[in-house]
């Protein structure tokens, strides 16, 4: 794959966005990080520091602003689902231009639709990422997993542009693949993510303890999620999803678990809520998922969350 120089905007330079921004900048691309005033000032002055056993420790220079003010080749969206609507105000459609790829790296399966309403449908190329990466301070990223993998989709976006992004990521050190089938790609991630997020957060333990101490519940939840995915038209393999748990580093925590530990708002609606809504639409019973979401949903606002009126 080629590494043609691109201008990449990164909305949300946190654990995921900050890592990709730094890697792409180190590989020679122009990177513009979009964030709040304080973070933008820090990144513009000091760059992004990455601490990684896999990629090495390095600092990459990036540009930073509070709003996109010029067309770019790619806009990576790496914010939490709970802050997506507010964050998108930093990326006006007129500034983005009509040719840019919009590549959301969000958890869940419901975000592509509102993005296609906001931008041109043919611009949006949903992707999924598998990595453990955390922002420990503005501009400081700690990458803990021995890998970083991105699956891109090109169902509606120009394939040449998606391939160009895949090449840039590969040159930057990220394993990147362009997959056929947006639904299949999103649900393949969901079949791993939903059980991972719900169980690690519910029990407050990393994935190694989930796959040993809560194995029966894990297997049941993986099967439920896979069944919903299949009912949504995605060929999800429950056995393959479960095998990935056994191969994952034992100490890995989910981002939802880290949010719970830090007292931050959980992406419960984007992950668990989306799973339950899809199950209801398709008539697939999901008793284990329903119980976990119920246990993780705070009593205040629970009814709104179940209806999808609040994150």
C-alpha positions in Angstrom: 0.0 0.0 0.0 1.1 3.6 -0.7 1.6 6.3 1.8 0.5 9.3 -0.2 0.5 12.4 2.1 -2.9 13.3 3.4 -4.4 16.0 5.5 -6.3 14.3 8.3 -8.5 15.9 10.9 -9.0 14.0 14.2 -12.1 14.9 16.1 -11.4 13.8 19.7 -7.6 13.4 20.3 -8.1 11.1 23.3 -7.0 7.5 23.8 -7.9 6.4 20.3 -7.8 9.6 18.3 -4.6 10.8 20.0 -2.8 7.6 19.2 -3.9 7.6 15.5 -3.1 11.3 15.2 0.4 10.8 16.5 1.1 7.7 14.4 -0.1 9.4 11.2 1.8 12.6 12.0 5.0 10.5 12.6 4.4 8.8 9.2 4.5 12.2 7.5 0.9 13.3 7.2 -0.5 16.6 8.1 -2.8 16.1 11.2 -5.2 18.7 12.6 -6.6 17.7 16.0 -10.0 19.2 16.9 -10.7 19.7 20.7 -11.6 22.2 23.4 -9.6 25.3 24.0 -7.2 23.9 26.7 -6.5 20.6 24.9 -6.0 22.4 21.5 -3.5 24.8 23.1 -1.6 22.0 24.7 -1.4 19.9 21.5 -0.4 22.9 19.4 2.4 23.8 21.8 3.7 20.4 22.8 2.4 17.8 20.3 1.2 14.4 21.3 3.3 12.2 23.5 2.8 8.4 23.1 4.0 5.8 25.5 3.8 2.4 23.9 5.7 -0.9 24.2 4.5 -1.7 20.7 5.1 1.6 18.8 7.8 2.9 21.1 7.8 6.1 23.1 7.7 9.3 20.9 6.3 12.7 20.6 4.6 13.8 17.3 4.0 17.4 16.2 0.4 18.1 15.2 -1.8 21.1 14.4 -4.7 21.8 16.7 -7.8 24.0 16.6 -11.3 24.1 18.2 -13.0 23.9 14.9 -12.3 22.7 11.4 -11.7 25.7 9.1 -10.5 24.1 5.8 -11.2 21.0 3.7 -9.3 17.8 4.5 -8.9 14.4 3.0 -10.1 12.5 6.0 -11.9 13.3 9.2 -11.5 10.6 11.9 -14.2 10.8 14.5 -12.9 9.3 17.7 -15.1 10.9 20.4 -17.4 9.0 22.8 -20.9 8.3 21.6 -22.2 10.3 24.6 -20.6 13.5 23.3 -21.0 12.9 19.5 -23.6 15.5 18.8 -21.8 18.3 20.6 -18.4 17.4 19.2 -19.7 17.5 15.6 -20.2 21.2 15.9 -16.5 21.4 15.5 -16.8 19.9 12.0 -19.1 22.1 9.9 -20.1 20.4 6.7 -19.1 23.5 4.6 -15.6 23.5 6.1 -15.2 19.8 5.7 -15.8 19.9 1.9 -17.6 17.4 -0.3 -14.7 15.1 -1.0 -13.5 14.3 2.5 -14.0 10.9 4.0 -15.8 10.9 7.4 -14.6 7.9 9.3 -16.3 7.3 12.6 -14.5 5.0 15.0 -17.3 4.9 17.6 -18.6 2.0 19.6 -21.9 0.6 18.7 -23.9 0.2 15.4 -26.3 3.1 15.3 -24.0 6.1 14.6 -23.6 5.9 10.8 -27.2 6.9 10.2 -27.1 10.3 11.9 -23.7 11.0 10.4 -25.1 10.4 6.9 -27.9 12.9 7.7 -25.4 15.5 8.7 -22.8 15.0 5.9 -23.1 13.6 2.4 -24.0 9.9 2.7 -21.2 9.0 0.3 -18.6 10.6 2.5 -19.2 8.4 5.5 -17.1 5.3 5.8 -17.6 3.6 9.2 -14.7 1.8 10.8 -13.9 -0.2 13.9 -10.7 -0.3 15.9 -9.3 -2.9 18.2 -6.8 -1.4 20.7 -6.3 -0.5 24.3 -5.2 3.1 24.5 -5.9 5.7 27.1 -5.4 9.5 27.4 -3.8 10.0 30.8 -3.5 13.8 30.3 -4.1 16.2 27.5 -1.7 15.2 24.8 -0.3 12.2 26.6 -1.4 8.8 25.3 -0.7 5.4 26.9 -1.0 2.5 24.5 -1.2 -0.8 26.4 -2.1 -3.5 23.9 0.5 -5.3 21.7 -1.6 -4.3 18.6 -3.7 -1.7 16.9 -6.1 -2.9 14.2 -8.6 -1.0 12.1 -11.2 -2.4 9.8 -12.5 0.1 7.3 -15.6 -0.2 5.2 -16.3 1.2 1.7 -19.9 0.3 1.0 -20.9 3.9 0.1 -17.7 5.9 0.1 -15.2 6.0 -2.8 -13.1 2.8 -2.6 -10.0 4.6 -3.8 -10.1 7.0 -0.9 -10.8 4.3 1.6 -7.8 2.3 0.2 -5.6 5.4 0.5 -6.5 5.8 4.2 -5.8 2.1 4.7 -2.4 2.6 3.2 -1.6 5.5 5.4 -2.6 3.6 8.5 -0.5 0.6 7.5 2.6 2.8 6.9 2.0 4.3 10.3 2.1 0.9 11.9 -1.6 0.1 12.3 -2.9 -3.1 10.8 -5.6 -1.8 8.4 -8.1 -3.8 6.3 -10.9 -2.7 4.0 -13.8 -5.0 4.6 -16.8 -5.8 2.4 -20.1 -5.2 4.3 -20.6 -2.4 6.7 -23.1 -4.3 8.8 -20.9 -7.3 9.0 -17.9 -5.2 10.1 -19.8 -3.3 12.8 -21.5 -6.3 14.2 -18.3 -8.3 14.2 -16.9 -5.7 16.6 -20.2 -5.5 18.5 -20.2 -9.2 19.1 -16.9 -8.8 21.0 -17.4 -5.3 22.4 -20.9 -5.7 24.0 -20.0 -8.7 26.2 -16.6 -7.2 27.0 -17.9 -3.8 28.0 -20.9 -5.0 29.9 -19.2 -7.8 31.9 -16.0 -6.0 32.8 -18.0 -3.0 33.9 -20.6 -5.0 35.8 -18.0 -7.0 37.8 -15.2 -4.5 37.8 -12.6 -7.0 36.6 -10.4 -7.2 33.4 -11.0 -9.5 30.6 -8.9 -12.4 32.0 -11.2 -12.7 35.0 -14.3 -12.4 32.8 -13.3 -15.3 30.7 -12.5 -17.5 33.7 -14.7 -16.4 36.6 -17.7 -15.5 34.5 -17.2 -17.9 31.6 -20.8 -19.2 31.4 -22.3 -15.7 31.4 -19.7 -14.6 28.8 -20.5 -17.5 26.4 -24.3 -16.8 26.7 -23.9 -13.1 26.1 -21.6 -13.7 23.1 -24.2 -16.0 21.6 -27.0 -13.5 22.2 -25.1 -10.7 20.6 -24.1 -12.9 17.6 -27.8 -14.0 17.2 -28.9 -10.4 17.0 -26.2 -9.6 14.5 -27.2 -12.5 12.3 -30.8 -11.3 12.5 -29.6 -7.9 11.3 -28.0 -9.5 8.3 -24.4 -9.8 9.5 -22.8 -13.3 9.4 -21.5 -13.1 13.0 -19.6 -16.2 14.3 -20.1 -16.6 18.0 -17.3 -19.2 18.3 -14.8 -16.8 16.7 -15.9 -14.0 19.0 -15.4 -16.2 22.0 -12.0 -17.3 20.8 -10.9 -13.7 20.6 -11.5 -13.4 24.4 -9.1 -16.2 25.0 -6.4 -14.6 22.9 -6.8 -11.1 24.5 -4.2 -9.9 27.1 -5.6 -10.9 30.5 -5.3 -7.5 32.1 -7.2 -5.6 29.5 -10.0 -3.3 30.7 -12.9 -2.0 28.5 -13.2 1.7 27.9 -16.6 1.5 29.6 -15.0 0.0 32.7 -12.4 2.7 32.8 -15.2 5.3 32.5 -17.0 3.7 35.4 -13.9 3.8 37.5 -13.4 7.4 36.7 -17.0 8.4 37.4 -17.6 9.4 33.8 -20.8 8.9 31.8 -21.0 5.4 30.4 -21.6 4.5 26.7 -24.3 2.1 28.0 -26.9 3.3 25.6 -24.7 3.2 22.5 -23.6 -0.4 23.3 -26.1 -2.1 25.5 -29.0 0.0 24.5 -28.3 -0.5 20.8 -28.1 -4.2 21.3 -31.5 -4.3 23.1 -33.1 -2.1 20.5 -31.8 -4.4 17.7 -33.0 -7.4 19.6 -36.5 -6.0 20.0 -36.7 -5.1 16.3 -35.6 -8.6 15.2 -37.5 -10.6 17.9 -34.3 -12.2 19.3 -34.5 -12.9 23.0 -31.5 -11.5 25.0 -32.2 -12.2 28.7 -28.5 -12.0 29.7 -27.9 -8.7 28.0 -31.2 -7.3 29.3 -30.3 -8.2 32.9 -26.8 -6.6 32.6 -28.1 -3.4 31.0 -30.7 -3.1 33.7 -28.1 -3.7 36.5 -25.8 -1.0 35.0 -28.5 1.5 34.3 -28.8 4.1 37.2 -32.2 4.3 38.6 -32.5 8.0 37.8 -33.4 8.4 34.1 -33.6 4.6 33.5 -36.9 4.9 31.6 -35.5 7.6 29.3 -32.4 5.5 28.6 -34.4 2.4 27.7 -36.4 4.5 25.2 -33.2 5.9 23.8 -34.0 9.5 24.8 -30.8 10.0 26.8 -27.3 8.6 26.7 
